[in-house]
Amino acid sequence: MTTYVRLSTANKTQQATLRNTAHTTRVFGYCRVSTDMQAQQGLSLDDQREAIKQYAADRGWTVEDIFVDGGFSAKNTDRPAFQRMMREIKNSDGGIAAVVVTKLDRLTRSLRDLCSINEDLLEPFGCNLVAIRDGINTFEPVSKMLLPFLAIIGQIERQNTGERVKATIKHIHDQGGHYGKVPFGYTTVKDGKLTRLVECPTTFPWLQKAIGWYTEGVTMAEIGRRLNEAGAKPRYGELKEWTDSKIYELFRTMGVHKTRTIVSDSRYSKHEAYRLAYKLRSEGLSLPFIANELNMAGLRPLKAAAYRWYSVQDLLRSAVYHDRSTPRGMALYLKEEGLSLREIGQRLAQAGHFPKRGGQWYPQTVKLMMVS
């Protein structure tokens, strides 16, 4: 009779370490910037890539892939490239020896997230963490002891940085300068150390026309169509085409369109509205009928006084129909019910669902399973 023995976390880590030392050491790189201004501090994505490649080459490591998140904060782990990297580590079954970053704050500035990453993902799969400029290398036991302390320092620095950025932006605005994206119709000029907004001779006339059309009652969709046909393209966006939502955002930012205060006795509760709409849609009822039922129940959308068929459609599209016979489907359904990650883990265990590698559900394990 064959006896199957489940490997402990320590044994898995030891086997993964032996496998990586016996063969080529394979690692992942991870890069992140939250703003373009970080390039001025030697933190650009290119700088980070080169540092990671050079560090790995000096040690004879093979960089399997470098995952890049541009324009994302380190306050949480809801970053697309980061989540892909975590899934790849899980799927490698111990084949990835380490994650290499230039600094620990590129990965996270949250003590809670760092502990979750280390305890739920890196250690169980024998994956180490290397932060080049911080001198962290968890191949060495001393570095593992330092991780929580460095994360605390990073969390404090993130809070201080946020306050400094707010103060800097306020000072720029008080001096008549501009900070941030340049709106359609304008361009920038340098005035000493300040950057000021000035009218763009090419696009400002079109901005005036668009505002004029709006005051005449032309719809935002029609304004967008006219601008597209005239070749007056927006400054930002992959498609470089005007849509009604882009026109809305432009007019709202410019103060042309004032959002109306919603006057309604109904209340906003997405979870309650979703549960009712989900149930009625599952019974084959039409969107207009569901809208009426939601209104009769005293519910309303976030930005409207009452539900219409199209807002019901948006509500249902915001959460897919879930197959609750699978752990992921059940977790997603419970999330829409408003349960916390810890509560979802408890409900999964009660229903007989457990992580693929055994053990119990942790909040971070549940979170990663839902995005996989």
Backbone torsions as a table, in degrees:
resi	resn	phi	psi	omega
1	MET	NA	132.9	179.5
2	THR	-85.8	132.3	178.9
3	THR	-106.3	127.2	179.2
4	TYR	-101.3	128.1	-178.8
5	VAL	-118.2	125.5	177.9
6	ARG	-75.9	127.4	-179.6
7	LEU	-71.6	138.1	175.1
8	SER	-72.8	165.4	178.1
9	THR	-59.0	-40.4	-179.8
10	ALA	-63.1	-41.9	179.2
11	ASN	-66.6	-38.5	177.7
12	LYS	-62.3	-44.3	-179.9
13	THR	-62.7	-41.7	-179.4
14	GLN	-65.1	-43.0	-179.9
15	GLN	-65.8	-40.1	179.1
16	ALA	-64.5	-38.5	179.4
17	THR	-64.9	-43.6	178.9
18	LEU	-63.7	-40.0	-179.1
19	ARG	-63.9	-39.7	-179.2
20	ASN	-75.1	-29.3	178.5
21	THR	-81.0	-26.3	-179.8
22	ALA	-75.2	-27.2	-179.2
23	HIS	-123.1	-167.1	177.9
24	THR	-63.9	133.2	178.7
25	THR	-77.7	116.4	-177.5
26	ARG	-101.4	132.5	-178.0
27	VAL	-134.7	160.1	171.2
28	PHE	-107.2	146.8	170.6
29	GLY	-106.6	150.7	176.9
30	TYR	-136.8	130.3	-179.7
31	CYS	-125.8	147.5	178.4
32	ARG	-154.3	139.9	167.1
33	VAL	-135.0	145.9	177.7
34	SER	-99.1	-26.7	179.0
35	THR	-144.4	158.2	176.8
36	ASP	-64.3	-25.3	-177.5
37	MET	-65.8	-19.1	179.5
38	GLN	-67.7	-19.7	177.7
39	ALA	-62.2	-28.4	-180.0
40	GLN	-70.5	-16.5	-178.7
41	GLN	-104.5	19.8	179.7
42	GLY	73.3	22.7	-177.1
43	LEU	-112.9	16.9	-179.9
44	SER	-62.7	160.0	-179.2
45	LEU	-60.7	-40.0	178.2
46	ASP	-63.3	-42.4	177.8
47	ASP	-59.8	-43.8	-179.1
48	GLN	-65.5	-44.0	179.2
49	ARG	-58.3	-48.0	-176.9
50	GLU	-63.8	-40.2	179.3
51	ALA	-63.3	-41.1	179.2
52	ILE	-66.0	-45.6	-179.9
53	LYS	-62.4	-42.4	-178.7
54	GLN	-66.4	-42.8	180.0
55	TYR	-61.2	-45.0	-179.5
56	ALA	-67.1	-42.0	-179.6
57	ALA	-61.8	-38.5	-179.9
58	ASP	-63.4	-22.2	-177.6
59	ARG	-109.7	3.1	178.8
60	GLY	74.3	21.6	178.2
61	TRP	-86.7	154.3	176.1
62	THR	-102.9	121.0	177.3
63	VAL	-85.6	106.0	-177.7
64	GLU	-69.1	-38.8	-178.9
65	ASP	-164.8	153.6	174.1
66	ILE	-120.5	118.7	-177.3
67	PHE	-93.9	133.1	-171.5
68	VAL	-126.3	126.3	172.3
69	ASP	-117.1	109.7	178.6
70	GLY	-101.9	127.4	178.5
71	GLY	82.8	28.0	179.8
72	PHE	-122.7	139.5	178.2
73	SER	-79.2	159.8	177.4
74	ALA	-95.7	12.4	-177.0
75	LYS	-70.5	-20.6	174.2
76	ASN	-149.6	-178.1	-176.4
77	THR	-103.8	15.7	179.1
78	ASP	-80.7	68.6	180.0
79	ARG	-129.2	131.1	-172.2
80	PRO	-59.7	-47.2	-178.3
81	ALA	-67.7	-37.9	178.2
82	PHE	-61.5	-44.8	-179.7
83	GLN	-64.9	-38.3	176.8
84	ARG	-63.0	-41.8	179.9
85	MET	-61.6	-42.7	179.7
86	MET	-62.8	-39.2	178.2
87	ARG	-66.0	-39.0	179.0
88	GLU	-64.7	-37.7	177.9
89	ILE	-63.6	-43.2	178.6
90	LYS	-63.7	-40.5	-178.1
91	ASN	-75.2	-18.2	-177.5
92	SER	-76.2	-13.5	179.6
93	ASP	52.7	47.2	177.1
94	GLY	87.5	7.5	-177.5
95	GLY	-81.0	-13.8	178.8
96	ILE	-101.3	119.3	-173.4
97	ALA	-79.1	-29.3	-175.2
98	ALA	-163.0	157.6	167.0
99	VAL	-106.4	126.2	-176.4
100	VAL	-111.6	126.2	175.9
101	VAL	-128.6	159.1	178.4
102	THR	-73.0	-40.5	176.9
103	LYS	-140.1	153.0	-178.5
104	LEU	-60.2	-34.4	-177.9
105	ASP	-70.8	-11.0	172.2
106	ARG	-69.8	-31.5	-179.4
107	LEU	-84.3	-51.3	179.4
108	THR	-166.4	153.9	171.4
109	ARG	-116.5	9.6	-177.4
110	SER	-102.8	125.0	177.7
111	LEU	-61.3	-42.7	-179.4
112	ARG	-62.0	-46.0	-179.8
113	ASP	-64.9	-39.2	-180.0
114	LEU	-63.0	-44.0	178.7
115	CYS	-62.7	-40.5	179.3
116	SER	-65.8	-44.3	179.2
117	ILE	-59.8	-44.7	-176.0
118	ASN	-70.7	-46.4	-173.1
119	GLU	-80.6	-34.3	-175.1
120	ASP	-95.8	-21.8	-173.4
121	LEU	-122.7	-52.8	-173.8
122	LEU	-71.7	-54.8	-177.4
123	GLU	-62.6	-45.0	-179.7
124	PRO	-61.0	-24.4	-177.9
125	PHE	-110.4	16.9	175.8
126	GLY	63.0	30.5	-177.8
127	CYS	-105.0	131.6	-179.2
128	ASN	-96.3	173.3	178.7
129	LEU	-126.8	129.7	179.0
130	VAL	-124.7	121.2	174.2
131	ALA	-115.4	105.3	-167.0
132	ILE	-57.7	-56.3	-172.7
133	ARG	-75.7	-17.0	177.6
134	ASP	-90.9	-4.3	-179.6
135	GLY	70.1	24.5	-179.8
136	ILE	-94.7	129.4	177.7
137	ASN	-150.6	97.4	-173.3
138	THR	-75.2	4.5	164.3
139	PHE	-61.6	-24.3	178.6
140	GLU	-101.4	130.9	-175.8
141	PRO	-57.7	-34.1	-177.1
142	VAL	-62.0	-37.4	-178.9
143	SER	-63.4	-34.7	179.0
144	LYS	-63.1	-34.8	179.7
145	MET	-69.7	-29.5	-176.6
146	LEU	-81.3	-20.5	-173.4
147	LEU	-52.1	-51.8	-178.1
148	PRO	-60.1	-37.8	-178.8
149	PHE	-66.8	-41.7	179.5
150	LEU	-67.4	-34.7	178.3
151	ALA	-65.8	-37.8	177.5
152	ILE	-62.1	-44.2	178.8
153	ILE	-61.5	-41.8	179.7
154	GLY	-64.5	-37.0	-180.0
155	GLN	-67.6	-41.2	176.8
156	ILE	-63.7	-41.6	-179.2
157	GLU	-64.8	-37.6	178.4
158	ARG	-62.1	-42.5	178.8
159	GLN	-64.6	-42.4	179.0
160	ASN	-66.1	-38.9	179.2
161	THR	-62.5	-42.2	178.9
162	GLY	-59.2	-41.8	178.9
163	GLU	-67.4	-39.0	179.4
164	ARG	-65.9	-40.4	179.8
165	VAL	-64.0	-44.1	178.7
166	LYS	-59.5	-43.6	-179.3
167	ALA	-65.8	-39.0	179.8
168	THR	-65.2	-44.9	-179.9
169	ILE	-63.4	-42.3	178.4
170	LYS	-61.5	-41.3	179.5
171	HIS	-63.7	-42.2	179.3
172	ILE	-61.3	-46.3	-179.8
173	HIS	-65.0	-38.4	179.4
174	ASP	-63.4	-28.6	179.7
175	GLN	-87.7	2.7	-179.8
176	GLY	84.8	14.1	179.6
177	GLY	-91.2	178.3	-178.9
178	HIS	-124.0	140.0	175.7
179	TYR	-134.9	132.4	177.3
180	GLY	110.9	-162.7	-177.6
181	LYS	-66.7	148.4	178.5
182	VAL	-90.4	119.4	-177.3
183	PRO	-69.7	157.0	176.2
184	PHE	-57.2	136.0	179.4
185	GLY	99.0	-6.9	-176.4
186	TYR	-130.9	164.3	171.9
187	THR	-140.0	178.8	-176.6
188	THR	-120.5	151.3	173.8
189	VAL	-134.4	151.6	178.5
190	LYS	-85.9	134.1	176.6
191	ASP	-132.4	85.8	-172.6
192	GLY	68.6	-124.1	178.1
193	LYS	-88.5	-9.0	-177.7
194	LEU	-92.4	153.6	171.5
195	THR	-111.5	122.6	-177.1
196	ARG	-113.7	149.3	175.9
197	LEU	-84.5	135.5	173.2
198	VAL	-135.5	158.6	-179.6
199	GLU	-66.8	135.3	177.0
200	CYS	-86.8	124.2	-176.2
201	PRO	-62.3	-23.2	-178.0
202	THR	-85.7	-46.4	-171.6
203	THR	-100.1	-21.7	-177.7
204	PHE	-61.5	-39.8	176.3
205	PRO	-59.0	-36.0	179.4
206	TRP	-70.6	-35.3	175.7
207	LEU	-61.4	-43.3	178.9
208	GLN	-62.8	-41.0	178.2
209	LYS	-62.9	-43.0	-178.8
210	ALA	-62.0	-42.0	177.9
211	ILE	-65.1	-39.3	177.5
212	GLY	-62.4	-43.9	177.6
213	TRP	-60.7	-40.8	-178.0
214	TYR	-63.3	-42.4	179.9
215	THR	-67.8	-22.5	177.0
216	GLU	-82.5	-6.8	178.2
217	GLY	98.4	8.7	177.4
218	VAL	-68.7	137.8	-178.6
219	THR	-68.4	158.8	-179.7
220	MET	-66.5	-35.4	177.7
221	ALA	-63.4	-41.3	179.5
222	GLU	-68.9	-37.7	177.1
223	ILE	-61.9	-43.3	177.9
224	GLY	-61.4	-41.7	179.6
225	ARG	-62.5	-43.1	-179.1
226	ARG	-64.5	-42.0	179.3
227	LEU	-66.0	-40.1	178.6
228	ASN	-63.4	-43.5	179.8
229	GLU	-64.4	-31.9	-179.8
230	ALA	-81.6	-5.8	-179.4
231	GLY	79.8	13.1	178.3
232	ALA	-89.3	80.6	-172.0
233	LYS	-78.9	153.0	176.6
234	PRO	-70.0	160.5	-177.5
235	ARG	-76.0	-34.3	-173.3
236	TYR	-119.6	163.9	178.5
237	GLY	108.4	140.5	-176.5
238	GLU	-64.7	-38.8	-176.0
239	LEU	-81.2	-18.5	-177.8
240	LYS	51.3	43.1	176.6
241	GLU	-131.0	143.8	175.7
242	TRP	-76.6	136.4	171.3
243	THR	-124.4	169.2	-180.0
244	ASP	-62.8	-33.0	179.5
245	SER	-69.6	-36.0	178.0
246	LYS	-69.1	-38.7	176.3
247	ILE	-64.2	-41.9	178.2
248	TYR	-59.2	-46.2	-178.8
249	GLU	-65.1	-38.7	177.9
250	LEU	-61.9	-50.3	-177.9
251	PHE	-66.7	-34.9	179.0
252	ARG	-68.4	-42.1	179.2
253	THR	-65.2	-38.8	-179.0
254	MET	-78.3	-6.7	-178.7
255	GLY	80.4	10.7	179.4
256	VAL	-75.9	-43.3	-179.6
257	HIS	-102.0	122.0	178.5
258	LYS	-100.4	123.2	178.3
259	THR	-67.8	137.2	-176.9
260	ARG	-85.9	142.2	176.3
261	THR	-72.1	132.8	-178.5
262	ILE	-80.2	121.5	178.0
263	VAL	-107.0	107.0	-177.1
264	SER	-161.2	145.2	175.3
265	ASP	-84.1	-10.1	-179.7
266	SER	-75.6	161.3	-178.5
267	ARG	-114.2	155.5	177.6
268	TYR	-97.7	120.8	174.5
269	SER	-149.7	98.0	-176.2
270	LYS	-62.6	-42.8	-177.5
271	HIS	-63.1	-44.0	179.4
272	GLU	-66.4	-43.2	179.4
273	ALA	-64.2	-41.1	-179.3
274	TYR	-64.0	-43.5	-179.0
275	ARG	-60.1	-44.3	-179.8
276	LEU	-67.8	-45.5	-179.7
277	ALA	-63.6	-40.3	179.0
278	TYR	-60.1	-47.0	-178.6
279	LYS	-62.0	-47.1	-177.2
280	LEU	-67.8	-38.2	179.3
281	ARG	-67.4	-36.0	178.0
282	SER	-64.0	-25.4	177.8
283	GLU	-86.6	3.1	175.5
284	GLY	85.5	14.8	-178.4
285	LEU	-80.2	153.1	-173.5
286	SER	-76.3	161.6	178.8
287	LEU	-63.4	-44.0	177.1
288	PRO	-59.8	-39.5	179.3
289	PHE	-63.7	-43.2	-180.0
290	ILE	-63.8	-40.2	178.5
291	ALA	-58.7	-43.9	-179.9
292	ASN	-63.8	-40.7	179.5
293	GLU	-65.2	-39.5	177.9
294	LEU	-64.4	-41.8	177.8
295	ASN	-64.8	-40.2	179.0
296	MET	-65.7	-28.0	179.2
297	ALA	-81.8	0.9	178.0
298	GLY	78.6	28.2	-179.3
299	LEU	-109.9	153.2	177.7
300	ARG	-144.2	159.1	174.2
301	PRO	-70.4	171.1	-177.3
302	LEU	-63.3	-39.6	-172.3
303	LYS	-118.8	28.5	178.4
304	ALA	-150.0	159.3	-177.6
305	ALA	-82.0	-19.1	-177.2
306	ALA	-154.3	158.1	177.1
307	TYR	-80.4	140.8	169.8
308	ARG	-120.1	171.0	-176.6
309	TRP	-58.5	-36.8	-177.2
310	TYR	-74.0	-30.3	177.0
311	SER	-74.6	-28.7	172.5
312	VAL	-66.4	-41.5	177.6
313	GLN	-59.8	-44.3	177.6
314	ASP	-63.8	-39.3	179.4
315	LEU	-61.1	-46.4	-178.9
316	LEU	-70.1	-32.8	178.7
317	ARG	-71.6	-22.0	-178.9
318	SER	-70.1	-14.4	176.2
319	ALA	-146.4	126.5	-175.2
320	VAL	-75.5	162.7	172.3
321	TYR	-72.7	128.8	-170.4
322	HIS	-105.4	139.1	174.4
323	ASP	-85.6	98.4	-173.2
324	ARG	-77.0	2.3	174.1
325	SER	-79.0	-13.6	178.0
326	THR	-105.5	151.1	179.7
327	PRO	-60.9	-38.5	-179.4
328	ARG	-67.8	-44.3	179.6
329	GLY	-62.8	-40.9	179.0
330	MET	-66.5	-39.4	179.2
331	ALA	-63.8	-43.2	179.5
332	LEU	-64.7	-39.6	178.3
333	TYR	-63.6	-44.8	-179.0
334	LEU	-66.1	-32.2	176.4
335	LYS	-63.3	-42.4	177.7
336	GLU	-66.0	-23.3	177.6
337	GLU	-78.1	-8.4	176.8
338	GLY	97.0	9.0	-179.5
339	LEU	-76.3	150.0	176.7
340	SER	-77.0	167.0	179.5
341	LEU	-60.5	-40.3	179.0
342	ARG	-64.4	-42.9	178.7
343	GLU	-65.4	-37.6	177.6
344	ILE	-62.0	-43.3	178.1
345	GLY	-59.2	-41.6	179.4
346	GLN	-65.2	-42.2	179.5
347	ARG	-67.0	-36.9	177.3
348	LEU	-62.3	-44.6	179.7
349	ALA	-64.1	-40.6	178.6
350	GLN	-62.6	-31.6	180.0
351	ALA	-85.1	0.5	178.2
352	GLY	87.8	14.3	176.8
353	HIS	-98.3	131.3	179.5
354	PHE	-133.7	158.6	177.7
355	PRO	-56.5	152.4	-176.7
356	LYS	-56.7	-35.2	-177.2
357	ARG	-97.0	15.9	178.0
358	GLY	83.0	-174.7	-179.5
359	GLY	85.1	-161.6	-178.0
360	GLN	-112.3	167.0	179.2
361	TRP	-83.2	125.8	170.0
362	TYR	-105.4	156.0	179.8
363	PRO	-51.7	-43.6	-179.2
364	GLN	-68.1	-34.7	177.6
365	THR	-64.3	-42.0	178.1
366	VAL	-63.6	-44.0	-178.3
367	LYS	-60.5	-46.0	-179.2
368	LEU	-67.2	-36.4	178.6
369	MET	-64.0	-36.8	-178.8
370	MET	-70.5	-29.4	-178.2
371	VAL	-93.6	-6.8	-177.2
372	SER	-75.5	NA	NA
